[in-house]
């Protein structure tokens, strides 16, 4: 059970790290856009409308590249999260398999020890009882045949 919760913790950490990286990148690009906008505004005041239009186009290009980079980063983060999920699922199955094997061995040891203890105490086994039942049935048939022959 502890293993399962650790897998969830690892997945949460990977998600948190991806979110932090994304937030940092977004902050960086947003700041750059802000600076470009300020520069554009300053040039527009000094050089006129043509420069302003050129800077708006440059700002649009930066915005497009920023969005593409954010999408790429999200795809990478999602891919890594899927890898972690797959690895965690594989480990969980491996642990379940080992636990089942161990449990089966424990049951066998327990059964063997209980059988030996019952034998030491003189408690008949299922096999002993079945053999006695078979002998009783045979004796009953023999007695019934003897009774029929006496009559």
Secondary structure, DSSP 8 states (H G I E B T S, - for coil): -HHHHHHHHHHHHHHHHHHHHHHHHHHHHHHHHHHHHHHHHHHHHHH-HHHHHHHHHHHHHHHHHHHHHHHHHHHHHHHHHHHHHHHHHHHHHHHHHHHHHHHHHHHHHHHHHHHHHHHHTT---HHHHHHHHHHHHHHHHHHHHHHHHH-
